[in-house]
């Protein structure tokens, strides 16, 4: 007898690849909370430096049927399997409740994955931050500065003023500066200067997970976490990253 299906969906491979790339930035295993309207995931990396909050509406899928269920998934295994999918391919997902598996189908190939126990996976609370500065820009406008910074230091400063947005990376001998004036940005709201320092490896990995052509928004304060927001799946998915600051020493 066939197991009962509490979750069944069909989507473009690119949509699923976007989602998995974002999640795998922080965690190898994740709890996907499925409802009749959307898929939600909240996760914190093992070092508690960064947090992720993702919502993917059912409209992001070609077909979507779901009851309320939590699925513990090995993200790395799905990521590896999705590499078989070519551009334009369709992926089918089905939860087999009786056998506690997630079936992932690409073309004529099916991977039956055992689910992970979600009992110990606590869902982190999304911080309620009132951050005074907001910067919106295209992902391509910041990537050059990030790539230039990776050989200079292990941390990067993000700065917002009423006139410009700046990324600064200072090492022992070298410095990288990316400066974008207000008219080079999609949006800039800052009454006064906001500046915080962040671990470059985390920031760089997060930025590399953002799909090309995406507009993203940074919300900044002084020595506060940065909130990074952007849409995926044709505006049918919302992503929020929170990255903790490194407090700059006074000497």
KAZI-V532693 format. One record per pair of residues at least 12 apart in sequence whose C-alpha atoms are under 10 Angstrom apart, sorted by the first residue. I is the first residue (numbers start at 1). J is the second residue. D is the distance in whole Angstrom. If there is no record, write none. Layout:
BEGIN
I_J_D + I_J_D
END
This chain:
BEGIN
2_96_8 + 2_97_10 + 2_98_8 + 2_99_10 + 3_95_9 + 3_96_6 + 3_97_6 + 3_98_5 + 3_99_7 + 3_100_9 + 3_101_10 + 4_94_10 + 4_95_8 + 4_96_6 + 4_97_6 + 4_98_7 + 4_99_9 + 5_65_9 + 5_66_8 + 5_67_9 + 5_94_7 + 5_95_5 + 5_96_5 + 5_97_6 + 5_98_9 + 5_102_10 + 6_34_9 + 6_35_10 + 6_36_10 + 6_65_8 + 6_66_5 + 6_67_5 + 6_68_8 + 6_69_7 + 6_94_8 + 6_95_6 + 6_96_7 + 6_97_7 + 7_34_8 + 7_35_9 + 7_36_9 + 7_64_8 + 7_65_6 + 7_66_4 + 7_67_6 + 7_68_8 + 7_69_8 + 7_71_10 + 7_93_8 + 7_94_6 + 7_95_5 + 7_96_8 + 7_97_9 + 7_102_9 + 8_63_8 + 8_64_6 + 8_65_5 + 8_66_6 + 8_67_9 + 8_92_8 + 8_93_6 + 8_94_4 + 8_95_6 + 8_96_9 + 8_102_10 + 8_103_9 + 9_58_9 + 9_61_7 + 9_62_8 + 9_63_5 + 9_64_4 + 9_65_6 + 9_66_8 + 9_91_8 + 9_92_6 + 9_93_5 + 9_94_7 + 9_95_9 + 9_104_10 + 10_60_10 + 10_61_6 + 10_62_5 + 10_63_5 + 10_64_7 + 10_65_9 + 10_90_7 + 10_91_6 + 10_92_4 + 10_93_6 + 10_94_9 + 10_104_10 + 10_105_9 + 11_58_10 + 11_59_10 + 11_60_7 + 11_61_5 + 11_62_5 + 11_63_7 + 11_64_9 + 11_89_9 + 11_90_6 + 11_91_5 + 11_92_7 + 11_93_8 + 12_60_9 + 12_61_7 + 12_62_8 + 12_85_10 + 12_86_10 + 12_87_9 + 12_88_7 + 12_89_6 + 12_90_5 + 12_91_6 + 12_92_9 + 12_233_10 + 13_82_7 + 13_83_9 + 13_84_10 + 13_85_6 + 13_86_8 + 13_87_7 + 13_88_7 + 13_89_6 + 13_90_5 + 13_91_6 + 13_92_9 + 13_106_8 + 14_82_9 + 14_85_9 + 14_86_9 + 14_87_7 + 14_88_7 + 14_89_8 + 14_90_9 + 14_91_9 + 14_233_9 + 15_56_10 + 15_60_8 + 15_61_8 + 15_90_10 + 15_91_9 + 15_232_8 + 15_233_6 + 15_234_9 + 15_237_10 + 16_60_10 + 16_61_9 + 16_78_9 + 16_79_9 + 16_82_8 + 16_90_10 + 16_91_8 + 16_233_9 + 17_78_9 + 17_79_7 + 17_82_7 + 17_83_9 + 17_85_9 + 18_79_10 + 18_209_8 + 18_210_8 + 18_211_7 + 18_232_7 + 18_233_8 + 19_54_8 + 19_55_10 + 19_56_9 + 19_79_10 + 19_209_9 + 19_210_10 + 19_211_10 + 19_232_8 + 19_233_9 + 19_237_9 + 19_239_9 + 20_75_7 + 20_76_8 + 20_78_8 + 20_79_6 + 20_82_9 + 20_209_9 + 21_75_9 + 21_76_9 + 21_79_7 + 21_206_10 + 21_208_9 + 21_209_6 + 21_210_8 + 21_211_9 + 22_52_9 + 22_54_9 + 22_205_9 + 22_206_7 + 22_207_10 + 22_208_9 + 22_209_5 + 22_210_7 + 22_211_9 + 22_239_9 + 22_241_10 + 23_41_8 + 23_42_9 + 23_43_8 + 23_45_10 + 23_52_8 + 23_53_9 + 23_54_8 + 23_75_7 + 23_76_10 + 23_79_10 + 23_206_10 + 23_209_9 + 23_239_10 + 24_45_10 + 24_74_10 + 24_75_6 + 24_76_7 + 24_78_10 + 24_79_8 + 24_205_10 + 24_206_10 + 24_209_9 + 25_45_9 + 25_50_10 + 25_52_9 + 25_202_8 + 25_205_6 + 25_206_6 + 25_207_10 + 25_208_9 + 25_209_7 + 26_43_8 + 26_44_7 + 26_45_5 + 26_46_8 + 26_47_10 + 26_48_10 + 26_49_9 + 26_50_7 + 26_51_8 + 26_52_8 + 26_202_9 + 26_205_9 + 26_206_8 + 26_241_10 + 27_43_7 + 27_44_7 + 27_45_6 + 27_46_7 + 27_51_10 + 27_52_10 + 27_74_9 + 27_75_8 + 27_76_9 + 28_45_9 + 28_46_10 + 28_73_9 + 28_74_6 + 28_75_5 + 28_76_6 + 28_77_9 + 28_79_10 + 29_43_9 + 29_72_7 + 29_73_6 + 29_74_5 + 29_75_5 + 29_76_8 + 29_77_9 + 29_116_8 + 29_118_10 + 29_121_9 + 30_42_8 + 30_43_7 + 30_44_10 + 30_70_10 + 30_71_8 + 30_72_6 + 30_73_5 + 30_74_7 + 30_75_7 + 30_116_9 + 30_118_8 + 30_121_8 + 31_43_8 + 31_70_6 + 31_71_6 + 31_72_4 + 31_73_6 + 31_74_9 + 31_75_10 + 31_115_10 + 31_116_8 + 31_117_9 + 31_118_6 + 31_119_10 + 31_121_7 + 31_122_9 + 31_123_8 + 32_54_10 + 32_55_10 + 32_69_8 + 32_70_6 + 32_71_5 + 32_72_6 + 32_73_7 + 32_118_9 + 33_55_10 + 33_68_8 + 33_69_6 + 33_70_5 + 33_71_6 + 33_72_9 + 33_123_10 + 34_56_10 + 34_58_10 + 34_65_10 + 34_66_7 + 34_67_7 + 34_68_5 + 34_69_5 + 34_70_6 + 34_71_8 + 35_57_10 + 35_58_9 + 35_65_9 + 35_66_6 + 35_67_6 + 35_68_4 + 35_69_7 + 35_70_9 + 36_57_9 + 36_58_8 + 36_64_8 + 36_65_7 + 36_66_5 + 36_67_6 + 36_68_7 + 36_69_10 + 37_56_9 + 37_57_6 + 37_58_5 + 37_59_8 + 37_64_9 + 37_65_9 + 37_66_8 + 37_67_9 + 37_68_10 + 38_55_7 + 38_56_5 + 38_57_4 + 38_58_5 + 38_59_8 + 38_60_9 + 38_61_10 + 38_64_9 + 38_66_9 + 38_68_10 + 38_236_10 + 38_237_9 + 39_54_8 + 39_55_6 + 39_56_5 + 39_57_6 + 39_58_8 + 39_66_10 + 39_68_10 + 39_69_10 + 39_70_10 + 39_237_9 + 40_53_8 + 40_54_6 + 40_55_5 + 40_56_6 + 40_57_9 + 40_70_10 + 40_237_10 + 40_238_10 + 41_53_6 + 41_54_5 + 41_55_7 + 41_56_9 + 41_70_10 + 41_123_8 + 41_124_10 + 41_239_10 + 42_54_6 + 42_55_9 + 42_122_9 + 42_123_6 + 42_124_6 + 42_125_8 + 42_126_8 + 42_240_9 + 42_241_10 + 43_121_9 + 43_122_9 + 43_123_7 + 43_124_7 + 43_125_9 + 43_126_10 + 43_241_10 + 44_122_10 + 44_123_9 + 44_124_7 + 44_125_10 + 44_241_10 + 44_242_9 + 48_243_9 + 48_244_8 + 49_198_10 + 49_199_9 + 49_202_8 + 49_225_10 + 49_242_8 + 49_243_6 + 49_244_5 + 49_245_8 + 49_246_10 + 50_202_8 + 50_203_9 + 50_206_9 + 50_225_9 + 50_226_10 + 50_241_7 + 50_242_6 + 50_243_4 + 50_244_6 + 50_245_10 + 51_124_8 + 51_125_9 + 51_126_8 + 51_127_9 + 51_227_10 + 51_240_8 + 51_241_6 + 51_242_5 + 51_243_7 + 51_244_9 + 52_124_9 + 52_126_9 + 52_206_10 + 52_227_10 + 52_228_10 + 52_239_7 + 52_240_6 + 52_241_5 + 52_242_7 + 52_243_9 + 53_124_9 + 53_125_9 + 53_126_7 + 53_229_10 + 53_238_8 + 53_239_6 + 53_240_5 + 53_241_6 + 53_242_8 + 54_229_10 + 54_230_10 + 54_231_10 + 54_232_10 + 54_237_7 + 54_238_6 + 54_239_5 + 54_240_6 + 54_241_9 + 55_231_10 + 55_232_9 + 55_236_8 + 55_237_6 + 55_238_5 + 55_239_7 + 55_240_9 + 56_231_10 + 56_232_8 + 56_233_8 + 56_235_9 + 56_236_6 + 56_237_4 + 56_238_7 + 56_239_9 + 57_233_9 + 57_235_9 + 57_236_6 + 57_237_6 + 57_238_9 + 58_236_8 + 58_237_9 + 59_233_9 + 59_234_9 + 59_235_10 + 59_236_6 + 59_237_9 + 60_232_9 + 60_233_6 + 60_234_7 + 60_235_8 + 60_236_5 + 60_237_7 + 61_91_10 + 61_233_9 + 61_236_9 + 62_90_9 + 62_91_10 + 62_92_10 + 63_92_9 + 64_92_10 + 64_93_9 + 65_94_10 + 66_94_10 + 66_95_9 + 69_95_10 + 69_97_10 + 70_115_10 + 70_117_10 + 70_118_7 + 70_119_10 + 71_95_8 + 71_97_10 + 71_100_9 + 71_101_9 + 71_102_8 + 71_115_7 + 71_116_7 + 71_117_8 + 71_118_7 + 72_100_10 + 72_101_10 + 72_102_9 + 72_114_9 + 72_115_5 + 72_116_4 + 72_117_6 + 72_118_5 + 72_119_9 + 72_121_9 + 73_101_9 + 73_102_8 + 73_113_8 + 73_114_8 + 73_115_6 + 73_116_6 + 73_117_9 + 73_118_9 + 74_113_8 + 74_114_9 + 74_115_8 + 74_116_7 + 77_111_10 + 77_113_8 + 78_104_8 + 78_111_9 + 78_113_9 + 81_104_8 + 81_105_9 + 81_106_8 + 81_109_10 + 81_110_9 + 81_111_8 + 82_104_9 + 82_105_9 + 82_106_8 + 83_106_10 + 84_106_7 + 84_107_9 + 84_109_9 + 85_105_10 + 85_106_6 + 85_107_8 + 86_106_9 + 86_107_10 + 89_106_7 + 89_107_7 + 90_105_9 + 90_106_7 + 90_107_7 + 91_104_7 + 91_105_6 + 91_106_5 + 91_107_7 + 91_110_10 + 92_104_6 + 92_105_5 + 92_106_7 + 92_107_9 + 92_110_9 + 93_105_6 + 93_106_9 + 93_110_10 + 93_111_10 + 93_112_10 + 94_112_9 + 95_112_10 + 95_113_10 + 95_115_9 + 96_112_9 + 96_113_10 + 96_114_10 + 96_115_10 + 97_115_10 + 99_112_10 + 99_113_10 + 99_114_8 + 99_115_9 + 100_112_10 + 100_113_9 + 100_114_6 + 100_115_6 + 100_116_9 + 100_117_10 + 101_113_5 + 101_114_5 + 101_115_5 + 101_116_9 + 102_114_6 + 102_115_7 + 103_115_10 + 126_240_9 + 126_241_10 + 126_242_9 + 127_225_10 + 127_227_10 + 127_242_8 + 129_219_9 + 129_220_10 + 129_221_9 + 129_224_9 + 129_225_9 + 129_226_9 + 129_227_9 + 129_242_10 + 130_219_9 + 130_220_9 + 130_221_8 + 130_224_10 + 131_190_10 + 131_194_9 + 131_218_10 + 131_219_6 + 131_220_5 + 131_221_5 + 131_222_9 + 131_224_8 + 131_225_9 + 131_226_8 + 131_227_9 + 132_160_10 + 132_189_8 + 132_190_7 + 132_191_8 + 132_192_8 + 132_193_9 + 132_194_8 + 132_219_7 + 132_220_6 + 132_221_6 + 132_222_9 + 133_159_9 + 133_160_7 + 133_161_8 + 133_162_9 + 133_188_8 + 133_189_6 + 133_190_5 + 133_191_7 + 133_192_8 + 133_193_8 + 133_194_7 + 133_195_9 + 133_218_8 + 133_219_6 + 133_220_5 + 133_221_6 + 133_222_9 + 133_226_10 + 134_160_8 + 134_161_10 + 134_165_10 + 134_187_8 + 134_188_6 + 134_189_5 + 134_190_7 + 134_194_10 + 134_217_7 + 134_218_6 + 134_219_5 + 134_220_6 + 134_221_9 + 134_226_10 + 134_227_9 + 134_228_10 + 135_159_10 + 135_160_7 + 135_161_10 + 135_164_9 + 135_165_7 + 135_182_9 + 135_185_8 + 135_186_8 + 135_187_6 + 135_188_5 + 135_189_6 + 135_190_8 + 135_216_8 + 135_217_5 + 135_218_5 + 135_219_6 + 135_220_8 + 135_228_10 + 136_165_10 + 136_185_6 + 136_186_5 + 136_187_5 + 136_188_6 + 136_189_9 + 136_215_7 + 136_216_6 + 136_217_4 + 136_218_6 + 136_219_9 + 136_228_10 + 136_229_9 + 136_230_10 + 137_165_10 + 137_180_9 + 137_184_8 + 137_185_5 + 137_186_5 + 137_187_7 + 137_188_9 + 137_214_9 + 137_215_6 + 137_216_6 + 137_217_7 + 137_218_9 + 138_184_10 + 138_185_8 + 138_186_8 + 138_212_9 + 138_213_7 + 138_214_6 + 138_215_4 + 138_216_6 + 138_217_9 + 139_207_7 + 139_208_9 + 139_210_7 + 139_211_8 + 139_212_7 + 139_213_7 + 139_214_6 + 139_215_6 + 139_216_7 + 139_217_10 + 139_230_10 + 140_207_10 + 140_210_10 + 140_211_10 + 140_212_7 + 140_213_7 + 140_214_8 + 140_215_9 + 141_178_9 + 141_179_10 + 141_180_8 + 141_184_9 + 141_185_9 + 141_215_10 + 142_166_9 + 142_167_8 + 142_178_8 + 142_179_9 + 142_180_9 + 142_207_9 + 143_178_10 + 143_204_8 + 143_207_7 + 143_208_8 + 144_178_8 + 145_166_10 + 145_167_7 + 145_168_8 + 145_169_9 + 145_176_7 + 145_177_7 + 145_178_5 + 145_179_9 + 146_167_8 + 146_168_9 + 146_169_9 + 146_176_9 + 146_177_10 + 146_178_9 + 146_200_8 + 146_201_10 + 146_203_9 + 146_204_6 + 146_205_10 + 146_207_9 + 146_208_10 + 147_176_10 + 147_204_8 + 148_169_9 + 148_175_9 + 148_176_7 + 148_177_9 + 148_178_9 + 149_167_9 + 149_168_8 + 149_169_6 + 149_170_8 + 149_171_9 + 149_174_9 + 149_175_8 + 149_176_6 + 149_177_8 + 149_178_10 + 149_200_8 + 149_204_9 + 150_169_9 + 150_176_10 + 150_200_7 + 150_201_8 + 150_204_8 + 151_169_10 + 151_171_9 + 151_174_9 + 151_176_10 + 152_169_7 + 152_170_7 + 152_171_5 + 152_172_8 + 152_173_8 + 152_174_6 + 152_175_7 + 152_176_8 + 153_169_6 + 153_170_6 + 153_171_5 + 153_172_8 + 153_173_10 + 153_174_9 + 153_175_9 + 153_176_9 + 153_199_9 + 153_200_8 + 153_201_10 + 154_169_8 + 154_170_9 + 154_171_8 + 154_198_9 + 154_199_6 + 154_200_5 + 154_201_7 + 154_202_10 + 155_168_9 + 155_169_7 + 155_170_8 + 155_171_9 + 155_197_7 + 155_198_5 + 155_199_4 + 155_200_4 + 155_201_8 + 155_202_9 + 155_203_9 + 155_204_10 + 155_245_10 + 155_246_8 + 156_168_6 + 156_169_5 + 156_170_7 + 156_171_10 + 156_176_9 + 156_177_10 + 156_196_8 + 156_197_6 + 156_198_5 + 156_199_6 + 156_200_5 + 156_201_9 + 156_203_8 + 156_204_10 + 156_245_10 + 156_246_9 + 157_169_6 + 157_170_9 + 157_177_10 + 157_195_7 + 157_196_6 + 157_197_4 + 157_198_6 + 157_199_9 + 157_200_9 + 157_245_9 + 157_246_9 + 157_248_10 + 158_178_10 + 158_194_8 + 158_195_6 + 158_196_6 + 158_197_6 + 158_198_8 + 158_218_9 + 158_220_8 + 158_221_10 + 158_222_10 + 158_226_9 + 159_179_9 + 159_193_7 + 159_194_6 + 159_195_4 + 159_196_7 + 159_197_9 + 159_220_8 + 159_221_9 + 159_222_9 + 160_179_10 + 160_180_10 + 160_182_10 + 160_188_8 + 160_189_8 + 160_190_7 + 160_191_9 + 160_192_8 + 160_193_6 + 160_194_5 + 160_195_7 + 160_196_9 + 160_218_10 + 160_219_9 + 160_220_7 + 160_221_9 + 160_222_10 + 161_181_10 + 161_182_9 + 161_188_8 + 161_189_8 + 161_190_6 + 161_191_7 + 161_192_6 + 161_193_4 + 161_194_6 + 161_195_9 + 162_181_9 + 162_182_8 + 162_188_7 + 162_189_7 + 162_190_5 + 162_191_6 + 162_192_6 + 162_193_7 + 162_194_10 + 163_180_9 + 163_181_6 + 163_182_6 + 163_183_9 + 163_188_8 + 163_189_9 + 163_190_8 + 163_191_10 + 163_192_10 + 163_193_9 + 164_179_7 + 164_180_6 + 164_181_4 + 164_182_5 + 164_183_9 + 164_184_9 + 164_185_8 + 164_188_8 + 164_189_10 + 164_190_9 + 164_193_10 + 165_178_8 + 165_179_6 + 165_180_5 + 165_181_6 + 165_182_7 + 165_184_9 + 165_185_8 + 165_188_8 + 165_190_10 + 165_193_10 + 165_194_10 + 165_195_10 + 166_178_6 + 166_179_4 + 166_180_6 + 166_181_9 + 166_195_9 + 167_179_7 + 167_180_9 + 167_195_10 + 167_197_10 + 168_197_9 + 169_197_9 + 169_198_10 + 169_200_9 + 186_215_8 + 186_216_9 + 186_217_9 + 187_217_9 + 188_217_10 + 188_218_10 + 189_219_9 + 190_219_10 + 190_220_9 + 190_221_10 + 192_221_10 + 193_220_10 + 193_221_8 + 193_222_8 + 194_219_10 + 194_220_6 + 194_221_5 + 194_222_5 + 194_223_8 + 194_224_9 + 195_220_7 + 195_221_6 + 195_222_5 + 195_223_7 + 195_224_8 + 195_226_10 + 195_245_10 + 196_220_7 + 196_221_7 + 196_222_5 + 196_223_5 + 196_224_6 + 196_225_8 + 196_226_8 + 196_244_9 + 196_245_6 + 196_246_7 + 196_247_8 + 196_248_8 + 197_222_9 + 197_223_7 + 197_224_9 + 197_225_9 + 197_226_9 + 197_244_9 + 197_245_5 + 197_246_5 + 197_247_7 + 197_248_7 + 198_223_9 + 198_224_10 + 198_225_8 + 198_226_9 + 198_243_7 + 198_244_7 + 198_245_5 + 198_246_5 + 198_247_9 + 198_248_10 + 199_243_9 + 199_244_8 + 199_245_7 + 199_246_7 + 202_243_8 + 202_244_10 + 203_226_10 + 203_228_10 + 203_241_10 + 203_243_8 + 206_228_9 + 206_241_8 + 206_242_10 + 206_243_9 + 207_228_9 + 210_229_10 + 210_230_8 + 210_231_9 + 210_232_9 + 210_239_10 + 211_230_10 + 211_231_9 + 211_232_8 + 211_233_10 + 214_230_7 + 214_231_7 + 214_232_8 + 215_229_9 + 215_230_6 + 215_231_8 + 215_232_10 + 216_228_7 + 216_229_6 + 216_230_5 + 216_231_8 + 216_239_10 + 216_240_10 + 217_229_5 + 217_230_7 + 217_231_10 + 217_240_10 + 218_230_9 + 218_240_10 + 218_241_10 + 218_242_10 + 219_242_10 + 222_245_9 + 222_247_10 + 223_244_9 + 223_245_6 + 223_246_7 + 223_247_6 + 223_248_8 + 224_243_9 + 224_244_7 + 224_245_6 + 224_246_9 + 224_247_9 + 225_241_10 + 225_242_6 + 225_243_5 + 225_244_4 + 225_245_5 + 225_246_9 + 226_241_8 + 226_242_6 + 226_243_5 + 226_244_7 + 226_245_8 + 227_240_7 + 227_241_6 + 227_242_5 + 227_243_7 + 227_244_9 + 228_240_6 + 228_241_5 + 228_242_6 + 228_243_8 + 229_241_7 + 229_242_9
END
